[in-house]
Amino acid sequence: MTHWLQGRRRESALYGLGLIAVFFLPGLLGLVPGIPLGYVLYLVSLGLVYAIVALGLNLLFGYAGQFSLGHAGFFAIGAYTSAILTFRAGVPFVVALPAAGFLTAAIGFLLGLPALRLTGLYLAIATLGFGLAIPQVILLLRDWTGGSMGLHSLPLASIPLGPFPAIVFRTDQEYYYLALVVLILMTILARNIVNSDTGRAFISIRDSEVAARAMGVNLVRYKTTAFALSAFYTGIAGSLYAHLLHGISPEDFTVYLSIDFVTMVVLGGLGSVSGALYGAFMLTLLQNSLTRLPIVSEFKNLYIVVLGVILILTVSFFPRGIAGAVQALRRRSLKRTPPLTPSTDPTSAATQDRHSSSEGARTLTNQ
């Protein structure tokens, strides 16, 4: 019990320190000379957006066991919904953001219906087809989406405050805080889902659909719920992505983006909320770091090879991803922490004092 409490306190302290660090990150980066602060904050904001996608995909893949190669399609739906609403209809960003999430969730629910009869490779092919079809649909709806040219010069993300001036996210630093707050809220929601009856139903379906059905788990309900929740997360991220870049086009949502999303989840650790965050940030930083190497100018796709090698090594030596490696290190550190001795434990000391007092009382009575 003492070790468990120590572990919980240490975990809470780490989360607190991490939260403080990310809130003060722009100020800390500004103290380092020679760093392009705007670009770095843009890159971190992009990692925050991708982390929201990874959270949603991990709910579907890591917890519910439903594989998907079509999340670039959900990402595109969320991005274009928010862009069309704000750019063409003049809808405020705070309305377009949840609207993108809910519309994408509805489409994810519909996609989840065929998944009731598909598993494994067949489900992957079906979702892959969905991901390939969405960019073609965007091209067909050129009157709304701009076709191959896309939509550019999108309105800035803003939060109206009624009679007071609206909060407008103009700079990279301001947008960083917007993406950070949304990610924190979505992470809290994901943790609550995982620890609820819905999360336990997802895990039972992932482990064995036959056993889950025998235990009374409604497969139709929970499979479609998993797709809807995952699509909701991806739609929210797509909305943030569109306004982060201030413009989108169909070329931004290829099948390679879906593969990147799956790589984030596998790299971070399947079935782990924190693993989704680790994987998203790690892959985003690796991609942008590798593409800036001088050798990549001669071999343009070298970074893809390097990422493939990293993924193979991760699966081979860390099958539970970065989150599994972090948990293993944490368990080792807890084992090295000596437990409280009876002399230093105030509870045991008080028990010994009471025991000594009762023994002394019995002795006086006998005398």
C-alpha positions, -999 to +999 in steps of 0.1 A: +000+000+000+029+024+009+046+017-025+013+023-043+008+056-026+044+066-033+039+057-070+007+078-072+023+108-055+053+105-078+030+102-109+009+132-099+041+152-093+054+143-128+021+153-144+021+186-125+057+194-135+049+185-171+018+207-171+039+236-157+066+230-183+042+231-213+025+263-200+059+281-196+074+266-228+071+297-249+089+318-223+116+292-218+122+290-256+125+328-258+154+327-234+175+304-257+194+325-283+193+315-319+160+295-318+133+305-344+106+309-317+077+312-342+086+281-362+093+260-330+059+270-315+042+262-348+059+228-348+048+222-312+013+233-320+012+209-349+023+182-324-006+191-301-031+188-329-017+154-340-018+143-303-056+148-304-058+126-334-036+100-317-059+100-286-089+093-307-072+066-328-059+050-296-095+047-283-104+029-315-073+009-321-056+005-288-086+000-266-114-013-289-091-032-312-106-018-344-079-011-370-083+020-392-063+034-421-088+061-430-083+087-403-069+111-428-104+112-442-119+121-408-092+147-405-101+162-438-138+163-430-131+182-397-108+206-414-131+214-444-162+216-422-146+243-400-130+261-430-163+262-449-183+274-419-159+302-410-148+312-445-180+309-465-208+311-439-192+334-414-198+311-385-177+319-354-148+296-347-161+285-313-192+271-332-173+257-361-149+237-339-175+215-321-196+214-353-166+198-371-162+173-343-199+163-343-203+160-381-172+139-382-185+117-354-217+112-373-198+100-403-176+078-381-207+062-367-219+054-402-185+040-411-187+019-379-218+000-392-199-020-418-172-026-393-196-048-374-191-076-400-154-068-407-123-075-387-085-074-392-073-069-427-108-065-442-116-037-418-083-020-427-090-022-464-125-008-459-112+022-439-084+027-464-110+030-491-128+056-471-096+076-466-089+075-504-124+085-513-127+117-492-101+137-512-120+128-544-152+140-528-135+172-519-125+177-555-161+171-567-175+196-543-153+224-557-179+251-553-177+247-516-142+233-511-123+252-537-114+220-555-077+213-560-068+248-551-083+244-516-093+271-492-068+297-481-067+329-460-091+314-434-104+336-406-083+336-375-095+315-346-113+336-321-135+334-290-162+361-287-168+375-252-201+393-258-198+430-249-161+426-244-134+424-271-131+389-286-100+368-279-082+365-313-054+340-318-031+359-341+004+348-332+020+313-330+023+316-292-014+325-288-024+295-310-001+273-291-021+280-259-054+274-277-042+240-290-028+231-256-061+239-237-081+218-262-056+189-259-058+190-221-096+189-222-096+160-247-071+141-226-092+144-195-122+132-216-102+102-229-091+092-194-127+094-181-138+072-211-111+046-205-119+044-168-157+041-174-179+011-183-175+022-220-137+018-217-140-016-201-164-027-228-139-015-254-111-036-238-133-067-236-141-064-273-104-060-281-094-090-261-122-113-274-154-105-291-168-139-283-161-135-246-174-099-247-207-111-263-210-139-237-206-113-209-235-092-224-215-065-241-235-050-270-210-052-299-232-031-322-234-003-297-198-002-285-181-007-319-200+022-335-194+043-303-157+036-307-157+048-343-178+079-335-156+089-305-124+084-326-139+104-355-150+132-330-114+136-318-101+136-353-126+162-365-117+185-336-081+182-345-089+188-382-106+221-373-076+232-353-053+221-381-071+242-407-069+274-387-033+267-376-022+267-413-048+293-424-054+272-454-060+236-466-060+216-498-068+180-507-031+172-510-028+176-472-049+145-465-033+116-483-031+080-472+004+087-459-011+109-432-033+079-421-001+058-418+015+086-398-014+085-374-011+047-369+026+051-364+021+076-337-001+052-318+022+022-322+053+043-314+037+057-282+021+025-270-012+009-278-039+011-251-022+041-233-035+076-232-001+090-224+014+068-251-007+086-277+008+119-266+044+105-266+040+091-301+025+122-316+052+145-303+080+121-311+069+115-347+062+152-354+096+162-341+114+134-359+097+142-392+106+178-392+141+172-378+150+146-404+137+166-433+161+194-424+192+172-426+215+182-455+217+146-467+179+146-472+183+172-500+199+144-520+176+116-509+142+132-505+125+102-490+153+092-467+134+104-436+107+078-445+133+051-444+147+063-410+112+064-396+106+029-408+137+017-391+127+035-358+093+019-360+108-016-365+132-012-336+104+001-314+081-029-321+111-053-317+125-040-284+096-020-270+064-038-280+044-016-256+059+016-271+074+046-253+047+044-227+056+008-218+092+018-215+084+047-192+062+024-170+090-002-168+115+025-157+089+037-131+084+002-117+122-002-114+125+031-095+098+021-071+115-012-064+147+006-055+128+029-031+131+014+004+098+009+022+091+028+054+105+009+084+084+004+115+104+029+135+098+056+109+062+048+102+040+070+125+011+045+123+032+016+135+048+037+162+015+047+176+004+010+175+035+000+195+029+027+221-007+015+226+005-021+228+031-011+254+006+008+275-019-021+275+009-045+286+019-021+314-017-019+326-021-057+326+011-060+346-001-035+373-034-053+375-017-086+381+005-071+408 
